[in-house]
Amino acid sequence: MAAGPLRVAVVLVNWRAAEMTLRAVDAVFEQTRAPDHVFVVDNGSADGSAETLRLALAGRAGRASLLVNERNLGFGGGCNPAINAALAGGFSHIWLLNNDAVPEAGCLAALLDAASAASGRVGAVGSLLIDPAGHHEPHFGSWMRPAALTCGNVEAQGDLDRPYAWCTAASLLLDAGALADVGAFDEGFFMYWEDADLSQRLRAAGYRLVCAPAARVLHEAGSSSTSIPVQRYLWHFASQRRFLRKHHRHYRLALFWLRGKFLLKALFDRDLARFRALLSAQR
């Protein structure tokens, strides 16, 4: 990773969950290796979150900043203003952290240790994500089977070395130089698959993705979209379609198969609302 002094900026995005975001901020400042600055972005909440965050962060003057988006720009669009501010501020590393994620106290130190210990040019280091309810196995990210368009969990470094593999941005340490090289998130991904796209761009530019097993994070996956299940599927469909268009070798065939899979799954689940929404999304 980057040479020179280690200066870490954290990026957290809030959307109508100020208390949850502040819980994540507290966990960040309780790290054994504390970050140098925390950027919190209110992503167009329009529910008073921005003022709540502003008042709470005032007590951390000089160590935390609040940025406010006028409207909800999705995850990537929410992160990008803070990423750009961190790059302009000369930070060596940027730690992306979901506001529904709670890192253990040694998480940041473990991420930095894994970055420095790895060989080659390391662009990103993934954390071990643990579901507090135990519904999902611990993992660092996902990898896609290019023929079936199904995904498996990244459980070890070998999985992350697969051609279509990525680290999950729920807790992800990025090298600032690598990010400046390939660019921030593609805001064409409103929600989901933006981290897969960023990982692919890093790999294409010659950077490695690395796992940090000691960087443990409790993550309540999907908490930002559980109340809107149909919209969640539409976001998944649109984002995976964009990812395939950008990165799949046989993307036309892949897009045809993707449409069929999503429609068949909706029929299998007897979810006519989702089926109709997917039909409309294809027009």
C-alpha positions, -999 to 999 in steps of 0.1 A, spaced: 0 0 0 9 37 0 43 47 13 48 75 38 29 82 70 -3 63 76 -32 87 78 -66 70 78 -99 86 70 -132 68 77 -162 72 55 -197 65 69 -230 72 50 -262 78 68 -298 76 55 -325 81 81 -307 62 108 -287 88 128 -286 68 160 -273 37 142 -247 59 124 -235 74 157 -231 40 172 -208 32 143 -189 64 148 -184 55 185 -171 21 175 -146 38 151 -132 61 178 -129 32 202 -104 14 178 -70 5 193 -56 23 163 -78 53 160 -84 69 126 -72 104 119 -105 116 107 -141 105 102 -163 118 73 -200 112 78 -223 118 49 -260 124 53 -275 110 21 -305 133 17 -323 119 47 -347 149 50 -358 136 84 -337 157 108 -308 133 107 -284 159 94 -290 182 124 -288 153 149 -255 142 134 -241 178 133 -248 183 170 -233 150 180 -202 154 159 -196 189 172 -181 172 203 -154 157 180 -143 190 165 -113 185 142 -117 148 141 -150 144 124 -168 162 95 -204 161 83 -212 163 46 -248 166 34 -261 155 1 -293 173 -11 -309 139 -21 -303 102 -17 -275 93 -42 -273 57 -33 -244 40 -16 -216 49 -41 -230 85 -46 -232 88 -8 -196 78 -3 -180 97 -32 -181 133 -17 -163 120 14 -139 99 -6 -130 129 -27 -125 150 5 -102 123 19 -82 122 -13 -79 160 -14 -68 159 23 -39 137 16 -49 107 36 -30 75 28 -60 51 34 -97 53 33 -118 29 55 -153 25 42 -177 14 69 -214 8 67 -235 25 94 -250 -8 103 -216 -23 109 -198 -25 143 -161 -32 141 -143 -49 169 -117 -28 187 -87 -41 167 -103 -40 133 -85 -10 118 -51 -22 132 -57 -56 116 -66 -41 83 -35 -20 82 -13 -50 93 -28 -71 65 -21 -44 40 15 -40 50 22 -78 52 8 -86 17 30 -88 -13 25 -68 -45 4 -37 -49 -25 -39 -25 -55 -18 -35 -81 -30 -9 -83 -51 22 -116 -68 32 -128 -74 67 -144 -106 81 -181 -98 82 -201 -116 109 -239 -118 110 -249 -111 146 -280 -133 142 -260 -161 127 -282 -163 95 -251 -161 72 -216 -176 74 -188 -151 81 -172 -139 48 -151 -112 33 -170 -106 1 -184 -126 -28 -174 -142 -61 -195 -148 -91 -197 -178 -114 -197 -163 -148 -218 -190 -165 -245 -195 -140 -244 -159 -126 -246 -173 -91 -225 -161 -62 -205 -177 -34 -189 -163 -3 -153 -153 -1 -142 -173 29 -104 -173 23 -78 -156 1 -81 -183 -25 -117 -173 -31 -107 -137 -35 -82 -146 -62 -110 -158 -85 -116 -138 -117 -150 -124 -106 -144 -118 -69 -147 -88 -47 -144 -74 -12 -176 -61 4 -176 -24 10 -195 -28 43 -160 -26 58 -132 -21 33 -98 -4 36 -87 13 4 -53 25 -6 -58 62 -15 -32 61 -43 -50 31 -59 -83 48 -55 -70 80 -71 -57 58 -99 -90 40 -108 -115 65 -96 -142 64 -69 -175 46 -71 -195 45 -103 -226 63 -93 -246 44 -120 -249 17 -93 -275 31 -70 -273 2 -46 -255 -31 -47 -226 -43 -69 -208 -10 -67 -181 -27 -46 -178 -55 -71 -173 -30 -99 -146 -11 -79 -128 -43 -71 -128 -53 -107 -114 -19 -117 -86 -22 -91 -77 -57 -103 -77 -46 -139 -52 -18 -129 -28 -44 -113 -38 -40 -77 -44 -70 -53 -74 -76 -31 -65 -90 3 -84 -106 32 -78 -96 68 -92 -125 90 -84 -106 123 -104 -75 111 -138 -87 125 -170 -67 120 -205 -74 131 -227 -65 102 -265 -64 100 -266 -71 63 -294 -54 43 -307 -33 71 -311 -3 48 -335 -21 24 -355 -47 43 -385 -25 44 -387 -22 6 -383 -58 -7 -395 -51 -43 -373 -21 -47 -344 -41 -33 -348 -67 -61 -350 -39 -87 -318 -24 -74 -301 -58 -74 -313 -64 -110 -303 -30 -123 -269 -31 -106 -260 -67 -116 -270 -58 -152 -247 -28 -152 -219 -49 -137 -223 -76 -164 -223 -49 -191 -190 -35 -179 -171 -67 -170 -186 -99 -183 -168 -114 -214 -201 -126 -229 -224 -99 -215 -252 -101 -241 -258 -137 -232 -253 -130 -195 -279 -102 -196 -305 -125 -213 -299 -152 -187 -301 -126 -158 -335 -114 -169 -348 -149 -171 -334 -158 -136 -350 -128 -119 -384 -134 -135 -384 -171 -127 -374 -165 -91 -403 -140 -87 -427 -166 -101 -412 -194 -79 -417 -171 -49 -453 -163 -61 -444 -126 -58 -464 -111 -86 -456 -75 -75 -419 -82 -80 -426 -100 -113 -446 -70 -127 -420 -46 -114 -392 -65 -131 -412 -66 -164 -416 -28 -163 -379 -24 -155 -369 -41 -187 -388 -17 -210 
